[in-house]
Amino acid sequence: MLTIILLLFNIVFSGVGIYLFDFKPDGAVDQIGVILLSLLLGSILMLLVLGFYIELFYVLVAKKLPQNSMLKHKIAKQMVSFPVHLTNMRIKVVGKENLPKDSGFSIYANHTSLMDISVLMYKLYDYPVAFLAKEMVEHLPFVGKWTPKLGCVMIDRNNDRKGAESIINVIKNVKSGSTMVIFPEGTRGKEIGKMLEFKQGAFKVALKSKAPLVPISIVKPKNYPKTIWPLPRRITLVIHPAISADEISTMKSLELSEKVEKIIQGPLNEIYE
């Protein structure tokens, strides 16, 4: 809905500019420079409207409602849907029935791009999804200050003490009902279809939170890097059966890491091998 509203603003703003400065003087739409400038200004004004929307609901909702408020999270999901729609991403979800009924659990997924956060938030619509993310995310214009209000936890990977504190905070958030997403590779993989080595420390969340762990594979087709906008870029989210808290309690960090890595890698192997 937000995307439709913003695009309508863009069309109206651009159309008004073209009408006033191209069509009205001579009754024809034939000034390429005016048309391009109107489209550019329409896009800028659309982004200003988006910025106003983000700021308004930050003051009215994000700052006031509890961390796991679904109203707050659904407003945030509308915000992240805009770049998903704008880049024409087509997302297929397989195995949604494998998600636990209650929201307090962890998700471990492979990390393929900056869009992973938006994709997971948008498609897991009924859960208060938050992330363990790099500190830079909190400093992003407009949206950065939303992250702690949604339950996201920033991690400084160059500071072991702060890193340990971040993991503790993620565990607390899971126990309090957040659905926390962890990328156990620690950073984005540069090659489509291949994962980096999992960091065992990332599995402290699953081992200590006493909550289910849901592995998710983010699968992109082989032609994904060559797909140029506005052609659709297709992604499949494969949601695997949850690993129960009871099963996790019997496992060591390395054992759990290897199990989750094998599960996530499975759908990737089907395409890339």
DOLO-565227 format. One record per residue (C-alpha): residue in one letter; z, y, x; residue number from 1; chain. Coordinates in Angstrom, 3 decimals. Each point is the difference from the previous one (the first is absolute). Layout:
REM DOLO-565227
{aa=A | Z=Z | Y=Y | X=X | i=NUM | ch=A}
...
REM end
This chain:
REM DOLO-565227
{aa=M | Z=0.000 | Y=0.000 | X=0.000 | i=1 | ch=A}
{aa=L | Z=0.906 | Y=2.475 | X=2.765 | i=2 | ch=A}
{aa=T | Z=-3.297 | Y=-0.667 | X=1.759 | i=3 | ch=A}
{aa=I | Z=-1.956 | Y=0.707 | X=-3.201 | i=4 | ch=A}
{aa=I | Z=1.867 | Y=3.266 | X=-0.557 | i=5 | ch=A}
{aa=L | Z=-0.589 | Y=1.133 | X=3.585 | i=6 | ch=A}
{aa=L | Z=-3.696 | Y=-0.854 | X=-0.128 | i=7 | ch=A}
{aa=L | Z=-0.322 | Y=1.932 | X=-3.274 | i=8 | ch=A}
{aa=F | Z=1.598 | Y=3.006 | X=1.714 | i=9 | ch=A}
{aa=N | Z=-2.514 | Y=-0.375 | X=2.824 | i=10 | ch=A}
{aa=I | Z=-2.953 | Y=-0.181 | X=-2.400 | i=11 | ch=A}
{aa=V | Z=1.206 | Y=3.001 | X=-2.016 | i=12 | ch=A}
{aa=F | Z=0.721 | Y=2.163 | X=3.061 | i=13 | ch=A}
{aa=S | Z=-3.314 | Y=-0.908 | X=1.623 | i=14 | ch=A}
{aa=G | Z=-1.902 | Y=0.483 | X=-3.249 | i=15 | ch=A}
{aa=V | Z=1.468 | Y=3.447 | X=-0.589 | i=16 | ch=A}
{aa=G | Z=-0.982 | Y=1.076 | X=3.514 | i=17 | ch=A}
{aa=I | Z=-3.561 | Y=-1.274 | X=-0.414 | i=18 | ch=A}
{aa=Y | Z=-0.311 | Y=1.656 | X=-3.412 | i=19 | ch=A}
{aa=L | Z=1.331 | Y=3.410 | X=1.074 | i=20 | ch=A}
{aa=F | Z=-1.747 | Y=0.346 | X=3.347 | i=21 | ch=A}
{aa=D | Z=-3.176 | Y=-2.066 | X=-0.386 | i=22 | ch=A}
{aa=F | Z=-1.021 | Y=-0.588 | X=-3.610 | i=23 | ch=A}
{aa=K | Z=1.164 | Y=3.254 | X=-1.619 | i=24 | ch=A}
{aa=P | Z=-1.937 | Y=2.473 | X=2.253 | i=25 | ch=A}
{aa=D | Z=-3.436 | Y=-1.593 | X=-0.508 | i=26 | ch=A}
{aa=G | Z=0.373 | Y=-2.803 | X=-2.577 | i=27 | ch=A}
{aa=A | Z=-0.670 | Y=-2.769 | X=2.526 | i=28 | ch=A}
{aa=V | Z=2.061 | Y=-2.282 | X=2.240 | i=29 | ch=A}
{aa=D | Z=-1.902 | Y=0.307 | X=3.252 | i=30 | ch=A}
{aa=Q | Z=2.278 | Y=1.495 | X=2.648 | i=31 | ch=A}
{aa=I | Z=0.988 | Y=-2.894 | X=2.294 | i=32 | ch=A}
{aa=G | Z=2.490 | Y=2.103 | X=1.928 | i=33 | ch=A}
{aa=V | Z=1.781 | Y=1.092 | X=-3.191 | i=34 | ch=A}
{aa=I | Z=0.063 | Y=-3.584 | X=-1.316 | i=35 | ch=A}
{aa=L | Z=1.479 | Y=-1.392 | X=3.221 | i=36 | ch=A}
{aa=L | Z=2.558 | Y=2.802 | X=0.249 | i=37 | ch=A}
{aa=S | Z=1.013 | Y=-0.506 | X=-3.643 | i=38 | ch=A}
{aa=L | Z=0.461 | Y=-3.747 | X=0.574 | i=39 | ch=A}
{aa=L | Z=2.082 | Y=0.713 | X=3.111 | i=40 | ch=A}
{aa=L | Z=2.201 | Y=2.523 | X=-1.782 | i=41 | ch=A}
{aa=G | Z=0.342 | Y=-2.385 | X=-2.961 | i=42 | ch=A}
{aa=S | Z=1.265 | Y=-2.699 | X=2.377 | i=43 | ch=A}
{aa=I | Z=2.442 | Y=2.398 | X=1.667 | i=44 | ch=A}
{aa=L | Z=1.381 | Y=1.134 | X=-3.355 | i=45 | ch=A}
{aa=M | Z=0.299 | Y=-3.640 | X=-1.099 | i=46 | ch=A}
{aa=L | Z=2.126 | Y=-0.752 | X=3.082 | i=47 | ch=A}
{aa=L | Z=2.138 | Y=3.066 | X=-0.725 | i=48 | ch=A}
{aa=V | Z=0.608 | Y=-1.326 | X=-3.512 | i=49 | ch=A}
{aa=L | Z=0.980 | Y=-3.358 | X=1.501 | i=50 | ch=A}
{aa=G | Z=2.385 | Y=1.770 | X=2.392 | i=51 | ch=A}
{aa=F | Z=1.561 | Y=1.893 | X=-2.911 | i=52 | ch=A}
{aa=Y | Z=0.399 | Y=-3.281 | X=-1.936 | i=53 | ch=A}
{aa=I | Z=1.721 | Y=-1.658 | X=2.968 | i=54 | ch=A}
{aa=E | Z=2.341 | Y=2.951 | X=0.569 | i=55 | ch=A}
{aa=L | Z=0.822 | Y=0.429 | X=-3.691 | i=56 | ch=A}
{aa=F | Z=0.977 | Y=-3.613 | X=-0.543 | i=57 | ch=A}
{aa=Y | Z=1.864 | Y=-0.083 | X=3.298 | i=58 | ch=A}
{aa=V | Z=2.288 | Y=2.753 | X=-1.297 | i=59 | ch=A}
{aa=L | Z=0.243 | Y=-1.300 | X=-3.576 | i=60 | ch=A}
{aa=V | Z=0.113 | Y=-3.749 | X=0.630 | i=61 | ch=A}
{aa=A | Z=0.130 | Y=-1.200 | X=3.614 | i=62 | ch=A}
{aa=K | Z=3.049 | Y=2.074 | X=0.976 | i=63 | ch=A}
{aa=K | Z=1.972 | Y=-0.742 | X=-3.165 | i=64 | ch=A}
{aa=L | Z=-0.584 | Y=-3.591 | X=-1.066 | i=65 | ch=A}
{aa=P | Z=1.476 | Y=-3.109 | X=1.693 | i=66 | ch=A}
{aa=Q | Z=-1.887 | Y=-1.673 | X=2.811 | i=67 | ch=A}
{aa=N | Z=-1.154 | Y=-2.929 | X=-2.154 | i=68 | ch=A}
{aa=S | Z=-0.933 | Y=2.033 | X=-3.073 | i=69 | ch=A}
{aa=M | Z=-3.243 | Y=-1.472 | X=-1.307 | i=70 | ch=A}
{aa=L | Z=-1.009 | Y=3.377 | X=-1.434 | i=71 | ch=A}
{aa=K | Z=0.155 | Y=1.447 | X=3.505 | i=72 | ch=A}
{aa=H | Z=-1.887 | Y=-2.941 | X=1.468 | i=73 | ch=A}
{aa=K | Z=-2.715 | Y=0.059 | X=-2.659 | i=74 | ch=A}
{aa=I | Z=-0.613 | Y=3.699 | X=0.656 | i=75 | ch=A}
{aa=A | Z=-0.278 | Y=-0.857 | X=3.712 | i=76 | ch=A}
{aa=K | Z=-2.412 | Y=-2.841 | X=-0.830 | i=77 | ch=A}
{aa=Q | Z=-2.214 | Y=2.506 | X=-1.836 | i=78 | ch=A}
{aa=M | Z=0.014 | Y=2.140 | X=3.133 | i=79 | ch=A}
{aa=V | Z=-1.073 | Y=-2.846 | X=2.293 | i=80 | ch=A}
{aa=S | Z=-2.641 | Y=-1.114 | X=-2.505 | i=81 | ch=A}
{aa=F | Z=-1.998 | Y=3.151 | X=0.773 | i=82 | ch=A}
{aa=P | Z=-1.074 | Y=-0.970 | X=3.547 | i=83 | ch=A}
{aa=V | Z=-0.581 | Y=-3.582 | X=-1.196 | i=84 | ch=A}
{aa=H | Z=-2.408 | Y=1.209 | X=-2.703 | i=85 | ch=A}
{aa=L | Z=-1.528 | Y=2.734 | X=2.159 | i=86 | ch=A}
{aa=T | Z=-0.974 | Y=-2.504 | X=2.703 | i=87 | ch=A}
{aa=N | Z=-1.369 | Y=-2.348 | X=-2.696 | i=88 | ch=A}
{aa=M | Z=2.225 | Y=-2.929 | X=0.940 | i=89 | ch=A}
{aa=R | Z=-0.296 | Y=-3.038 | X=-2.280 | i=90 | ch=A}
{aa=I | Z=3.174 | Y=-2.065 | X=0.189 | i=91 | ch=A}
{aa=K | Z=0.307 | Y=-3.537 | X=-1.316 | i=92 | ch=A}
{aa=V | Z=3.481 | Y=-1.492 | X=-0.353 | i=93 | ch=A}
{aa=V | Z=0.449 | Y=-3.775 | X=0.196 | i=94 | ch=A}
{aa=G | Z=3.342 | Y=-1.678 | X=-0.737 | i=95 | ch=A}
{aa=K | Z=1.810 | Y=2.846 | X=-1.729 | i=96 | ch=A}
{aa=E | Z=1.983 | Y=-2.632 | X=-1.902 | i=97 | ch=A}
{aa=N | Z=1.705 | Y=-0.893 | X=3.297 | i=98 | ch=A}
{aa=L | Z=1.943 | Y=3.278 | X=0.045 | i=99 | ch=A}
{aa=P | Z=3.714 | Y=-0.373 | X=-0.839 | i=100 | ch=A}
{aa=K | Z=1.118 | Y=1.378 | X=-3.329 | i=101 | ch=A}
{aa=D | Z=2.715 | Y=2.142 | X=1.578 | i=102 | ch=A}
{aa=S | Z=-1.051 | Y=2.783 | X=2.378 | i=103 | ch=A}
{aa=G | Z=2.478 | Y=-0.565 | X=2.852 | i=104 | ch=A}
{aa=F | Z=-2.087 | Y=-1.943 | X=2.518 | i=105 | ch=A}
{aa=S | Z=-1.993 | Y=0.497 | X=3.186 | i=106 | ch=A}
{aa=I | Z=-3.757 | Y=-0.134 | X=0.496 | i=107 | ch=A}
{aa=Y | Z=-1.537 | Y=-0.927 | X=3.343 | i=108 | ch=A}
{aa=A | Z=-3.684 | Y=0.819 | X=0.421 | i=109 | ch=A}
{aa=N | Z=-2.620 | Y=0.368 | X=2.691 | i=110 | ch=A}
{aa=H | Z=-0.776 | Y=3.603 | X=0.915 | i=111 | ch=A}
{aa=T | Z=-3.690 | Y=0.927 | X=-0.136 | i=112 | ch=A}
{aa=S | Z=-0.185 | Y=3.785 | X=-0.504 | i=113 | ch=A}
{aa=L | Z=1.822 | Y=3.160 | X=-1.057 | i=114 | ch=A}
{aa=M | Z=-1.099 | Y=-0.773 | X=-3.567 | i=115 | ch=A}
{aa=D | Z=2.172 | Y=-3.156 | X=-0.172 | i=116 | ch=A}
{aa=I | Z=2.967 | Y=2.009 | X=-1.266 | i=117 | ch=A}
{aa=S | Z=-2.001 | Y=1.655 | X=-2.773 | i=118 | ch=A}
{aa=V | Z=-1.645 | Y=-3.296 | X=-0.993 | i=119 | ch=A}
{aa=L | Z=3.266 | Y=-1.935 | X=-0.265 | i=120 | ch=A}
{aa=M | Z=1.831 | Y=2.773 | X=-1.849 | i=121 | ch=A}
{aa=Y | Z=-2.866 | Y=0.426 | X=-2.455 | i=122 | ch=A}
{aa=K | Z=-0.573 | Y=-3.676 | X=-0.800 | i=123 | ch=A}
{aa=L | Z=3.681 | Y=-1.027 | X=-0.172 | i=124 | ch=A}
{aa=Y | Z=0.390 | Y=2.410 | X=-2.868 | i=125 | ch=A}
{aa=D | Z=3.150 | Y=-1.435 | X=-1.616 | i=126 | ch=A}
{aa=Y | Z=2.165 | Y=-0.035 | X=3.145 | i=127 | ch=A}
{aa=P | Z=1.820 | Y=2.787 | X=1.895 | i=128 | ch=A}
{aa=V | Z=-1.993 | Y=-0.588 | X=3.187 | i=129 | ch=A}
{aa=A | Z=1.173 | Y=1.653 | X=3.224 | i=130 | ch=A}
{aa=F | Z=-0.849 | Y=-0.508 | X=3.658 | i=131 | ch=A}
{aa=L | Z=1.318 | Y=-0.322 | X=3.501 | i=132 | ch=A}
{aa=A | Z=-2.292 | Y=2.505 | X=1.687 | i=133 | ch=A}
{aa=K | Z=-0.465 | Y=2.092 | X=3.128 | i=134 | ch=A}
{aa=E | Z=1.857 | Y=3.318 | X=0.193 | i=135 | ch=A}
{aa=M | Z=-3.271 | Y=1.943 | X=-0.160 | i=136 | ch=A}
{aa=V | Z=-0.430 | Y=-1.022 | X=-3.671 | i=137 | ch=A}
{aa=E | Z=2.981 | Y=2.121 | X=-1.022 | i=138 | ch=A}
{aa=H | Z=-1.653 | Y=3.068 | X=1.555 | i=139 | ch=A}
{aa=L | Z=-3.300 | Y=-0.286 | X=-1.862 | i=140 | ch=A}
{aa=P | Z=-0.837 | Y=3.144 | X=-2.038 | i=141 | ch=A}
{aa=F | Z=1.152 | Y=-0.066 | X=-3.641 | i=142 | ch=A}
{aa=V | Z=0.538 | Y=-3.766 | X=-0.331 | i=143 | ch=A}
{aa=G | Z=2.236 | Y=-0.538 | X=3.032 | i=144 | ch=A}
{aa=K | Z=3.160 | Y=1.337 | X=-1.605 | i=145 | ch=A}
{aa=W | Z=-0.478 | Y=-2.399 | X=-2.916 | i=146 | ch=A}
{aa=T | Z=0.450 | Y=-3.033 | X=2.274 | i=147 | ch=A}
{aa=P | Z=3.807 | Y=0.005 | X=0.420 | i=148 | ch=A}
{aa=K | Z=0.413 | Y=0.793 | X=-3.695 | i=149 | ch=A}
{aa=L | Z=-1.952 | Y=-3.176 | X=-0.836 | i=150 | ch=A}
{aa=G | Z=2.137 | Y=-2.134 | X=2.307 | i=151 | ch=A}
{aa=C | Z=-2.353 | Y=-0.064 | X=2.970 | i=152 | ch=A}
{aa=V | Z=1.683 | Y=-0.359 | X=3.383 | i=153 | ch=A}
{aa=M | Z=-1.410 | Y=1.560 | X=3.151 | i=154 | ch=A}
{aa=I | Z=0.252 | Y=-1.827 | X=3.311 | i=155 | ch=A}
{aa=D | Z=-0.129 | Y=1.323 | X=3.556 | i=156 | ch=A}
{aa=R | Z=-1.375 | Y=-2.900 | X=2.031 | i=157 | ch=A}
{aa=N | Z=0.835 | Y=1.787 | X=3.249 | i=158 | ch=A}
{aa=N | Z=3.717 | Y=0.082 | X=-0.796 | i=159 | ch=A}
{aa=D | Z=1.687 | Y=-3.400 | X=-0.338 | i=160 | ch=A}
{aa=R | Z=3.187 | Y=1.386 | X=-1.550 | i=161 | ch=A}
{aa=K | Z=-1.858 | Y=1.989 | X=-2.664 | i=162 | ch=A}
{aa=G | Z=-2.290 | Y=-2.964 | X=-0.550 | i=163 | ch=A}
{aa=A | Z=2.986 | Y=-2.235 | X=-0.737 | i=164 | ch=A}
{aa=E | Z=1.399 | Y=2.613 | X=-2.400 | i=165 | ch=A}
{aa=S | Z=-3.331 | Y=0.095 | X=-1.821 | i=166 | ch=A}
{aa=I | Z=0.020 | Y=-3.767 | X=-0.477 | i=167 | ch=A}
{aa=I | Z=3.552 | Y=0.194 | X=-1.391 | i=168 | ch=A}
{aa=N | Z=-1.131 | Y=2.673 | X=-2.469 | i=169 | ch=A}
{aa=V | Z=-2.931 | Y=-2.150 | X=-1.145 | i=170 | ch=A}
{aa=I | Z=2.393 | Y=-2.893 | X=-0.614 | i=171 | ch=A}
{aa=K | Z=2.262 | Y=2.294 | X=-2.040 | i=172 | ch=A}
{aa=N | Z=-2.975 | Y=1.177 | X=-2.055 | i=173 | ch=A}
{aa=V | Z=-1.080 | Y=-3.571 | X=-0.805 | i=174 | ch=A}
{aa=K | Z=3.546 | Y=-0.860 | X=-1.071 | i=175 | ch=A}
{aa=S | Z=0.061 | Y=3.085 | X=-2.235 | i=176 | ch=A}
{aa=G | Z=-3.200 | Y=-1.016 | X=-1.787 | i=177 | ch=A}
{aa=S | Z=-2.899 | Y=1.461 | X=1.996 | i=178 | ch=A}
{aa=T | Z=-3.134 | Y=-1.993 | X=0.741 | i=179 | ch=A}
{aa=M | Z=-0.383 | Y=0.656 | X=3.717 | i=180 | ch=A}
{aa=V | Z=-3.273 | Y=-0.563 | X=1.848 | i=181 | ch=A}
{aa=I | Z=0.131 | Y=-0.933 | X=3.668 | i=182 | ch=A}
{aa=F | Z=-3.007 | Y=-0.325 | X=2.291 | i=183 | ch=A}
{aa=P | Z=1.244 | Y=-2.531 | X=2.571 | i=184 | ch=A}
{aa=E | Z=-2.836 | Y=0.781 | X=2.427 | i=185 | ch=A}
{aa=G | Z=1.671 | Y=3.370 | X=0.538 | i=186 | ch=A}
{aa=T | Z=-3.301 | Y=1.901 | X=-0.003 | i=187 | ch=A}
{aa=R | Z=-3.514 | Y=-0.203 | X=-1.396 | i=188 | ch=A}
{aa=G | Z=-2.309 | Y=-2.711 | X=1.239 | i=189 | ch=A}
{aa=K | Z=-3.220 | Y=1.392 | X=1.494 | i=190 | ch=A}
{aa=E | Z=-2.173 | Y=-3.000 | X=-0.830 | i=191 | ch=A}
{aa=I | Z=-0.665 | Y=-0.960 | X=-3.610 | i=192 | ch=A}
{aa=G | Z=1.205 | Y=-3.528 | X=-0.770 | i=193 | ch=A}
{aa=K | Z=2.205 | Y=-0.405 | X=3.060 | i=194 | ch=A}
{aa=M | Z=3.739 | Y=0.646 | X=0.059 | i=195 | ch=A}
{aa=L | Z=2.134 | Y=1.178 | X=2.869 | i=196 | ch=A}
{aa=E | Z=3.016 | Y=-1.992 | X=1.102 | i=197 | ch=A}
{aa=F | Z=2.880 | Y=0.248 | X=-2.460 | i=198 | ch=A}
{aa=K | Z=3.200 | Y=1.650 | X=1.207 | i=199 | ch=A}
{aa=Q | Z=2.976 | Y=-2.270 | X=-0.654 | i=200 | ch=A}
{aa=G | Z=2.310 | Y=2.990 | X=-0.448 | i=201 | ch=A}
{aa=A | Z=-1.873 | Y=0.893 | X=-3.192 | i=202 | ch=A}
{aa=F | Z=1.360 | Y=-3.160 | X=-1.625 | i=203 | ch=A}
{aa=K | Z=3.596 | Y=1.159 | X=0.205 | i=204 | ch=A}
{aa=V | Z=-0.615 | Y=1.618 | X=-3.381 | i=205 | ch=A}
{aa=A | Z=-0.863 | Y=-3.311 | X=-1.642 | i=206 | ch=A}
{aa=L | Z=2.769 | Y=-1.878 | X=1.809 | i=207 | ch=A}
{aa=K | Z=2.754 | Y=2.502 | X=-0.835 | i=208 | ch=A}
{aa=S | Z=-0.942 | Y=1.307 | X=-3.437 | i=209 | ch=A}
{aa=K | Z=0.537 | Y=-3.341 | X=-1.799 | i=210 | ch=A}
{aa=A | Z=-3.046 | Y=0.671 | X=-2.156 | i=211 | ch=A}
{aa=P | Z=-3.413 | Y=-1.656 | X=-0.446 | i=212 | ch=A}
{aa=L | Z=-2.825 | Y=0.733 | X=2.418 | i=213 | ch=A}
{aa=V | Z=-3.541 | Y=0.348 | X=-1.352 | i=214 | ch=A}
{aa=P | Z=-2.855 | Y=-0.367 | X=2.527 | i=215 | ch=A}
{aa=I | Z=-3.143 | Y=1.983 | X=-0.857 | i=216 | ch=A}
{aa=S | Z=-3.366 | Y=-0.304 | X=1.713 | i=217 | ch=A}
{aa=I | Z=-2.161 | Y=3.136 | X=0.026 | i=218 | ch=A}
{aa=V | Z=-3.491 | Y=-1.460 | X=0.199 | i=219 | ch=A}
{aa=K | Z=-3.135 | Y=1.990 | X=0.734 | i=220 | ch=A}
{aa=P | Z=-3.541 | Y=-1.400 | X=0.037 | i=221 | ch=A}
{aa=K | Z=-1.963 | Y=-0.187 | X=3.241 | i=222 | ch=A}
{aa=N | Z=-2.193 | Y=2.939 | X=-0.988 | i=223 | ch=A}
{aa=Y | Z=2.988 | Y=2.266 | X=-0.734 | i=224 | ch=A}
{aa=P | Z=-0.314 | Y=2.142 | X=3.180 | i=225 | ch=A}
{aa=K | Z=-3.702 | Y=0.552 | X=-0.680 | i=226 | ch=A}
{aa=T | Z=0.451 | Y=1.065 | X=-3.622 | i=227 | ch=A}
{aa=I | Z=-0.674 | Y=3.730 | X=-0.196 | i=228 | ch=A}
{aa=W | Z=1.264 | Y=2.242 | X=-2.790 | i=229 | ch=A}
{aa=P | Z=-0.882 | Y=0.302 | X=-2.867 | i=230 | ch=A}
{aa=L | Z=-0.673 | Y=-3.740 | X=-0.019 | i=231 | ch=A}
{aa=P | Z=3.058 | Y=-1.962 | X=-1.202 | i=232 | ch=A}
{aa=R | Z=2.369 | Y=-1.362 | X=2.643 | i=233 | ch=A}
{aa=R | Z=1.467 | Y=-3.254 | X=-1.231 | i=234 | ch=A}
{aa=I | Z=3.470 | Y=-1.345 | X=0.778 | i=235 | ch=A}
{aa=T | Z=1.819 | Y=-3.066 | X=-1.266 | i=236 | ch=A}
{aa=L | Z=3.778 | Y=-0.207 | X=-0.114 | i=237 | ch=A}
{aa=V | Z=1.095 | Y=-3.623 | X=0.101 | i=238 | ch=A}
{aa=I | Z=3.601 | Y=-0.243 | X=-1.197 | i=239 | ch=A}
{aa=H | Z=1.487 | Y=-3.287 | X=1.196 | i=240 | ch=A}
{aa=P | Z=2.928 | Y=-1.858 | X=-1.596 | i=241 | ch=A}
{aa=A | Z=3.341 | Y=1.519 | X=0.914 | i=242 | ch=A}
{aa=I | Z=2.206 | Y=-1.607 | X=2.631 | i=243 | ch=A}
{aa=S | Z=3.407 | Y=-0.256 | X=-1.639 | i=244 | ch=A}
{aa=A | Z=3.181 | Y=1.456 | X=1.432 | i=245 | ch=A}
{aa=D | Z=1.457 | Y=-3.528 | X=0.163 | i=246 | ch=A}
{aa=E | Z=-2.894 | Y=-1.238 | X=2.129 | i=247 | ch=A}
{aa=I | Z=0.154 | Y=3.053 | X=2.252 | i=248 | ch=A}
{aa=S | Z=3.709 | Y=-0.593 | X=0.588 | i=249 | ch=A}
{aa=T | Z=-0.811 | Y=-3.338 | X=1.692 | i=250 | ch=A}
{aa=M | Z=-2.490 | Y=1.520 | X=2.450 | i=251 | ch=A}
{aa=K | Z=0.130 | Y=1.768 | X=3.340 | i=252 | ch=A}
{aa=S | Z=-1.915 | Y=3.201 | X=0.689 | i=253 | ch=A}
{aa=L | Z=-2.774 | Y=-1.705 | X=1.999 | i=254 | ch=A}
{aa=E | Z=-0.427 | Y=-2.756 | X=-2.573 | i=255 | ch=A}
{aa=L | Z=-0.267 | Y=2.490 | X=-2.861 | i=256 | ch=A}
{aa=S | Z=-2.393 | Y=2.203 | X=1.968 | i=257 | ch=A}
{aa=E | Z=-2.330 | Y=-2.921 | X=0.739 | i=258 | ch=A}
{aa=K | Z=0.092 | Y=-1.184 | X=-3.616 | i=259 | ch=A}
{aa=V | Z=-0.835 | Y=3.433 | X=-1.434 | i=260 | ch=A}
{aa=E | Z=-2.702 | Y=0.619 | X=2.596 | i=261 | ch=A}
{aa=K | Z=-1.684 | Y=-3.295 | X=-0.868 | i=262 | ch=A}
{aa=I | Z=0.109 | Y=0.792 | X=-3.723 | i=263 | ch=A}
{aa=I | Z=-1.473 | Y=3.496 | X=0.404 | i=264 | ch=A}
{aa=Q | Z=-2.639 | Y=-1.192 | X=2.457 | i=265 | ch=A}
{aa=G | Z=-1.251 | Y=-2.722 | X=-2.388 | i=266 | ch=A}
{aa=P | Z=-2.321 | Y=2.123 | X=-2.193 | i=267 | ch=A}
{aa=L | Z=-1.257 | Y=1.860 | X=3.082 | i=268 | ch=A}
{aa=N | Z=-1.044 | Y=-3.274 | X=1.602 | i=269 | ch=A}
{aa=E | Z=-2.022 | Y=-0.901 | X=-3.077 | i=270 | ch=A}
{aa=I | Z=-2.206 | Y=3.044 | X=0.554 | i=271 | ch=A}
{aa=Y | Z=-0.029 | Y=0.518 | X=3.747 | i=272 | ch=A}
{aa=E | Z=-0.196 | Y=-3.544 | X=1.335 | i=273 | ch=A}
REM end
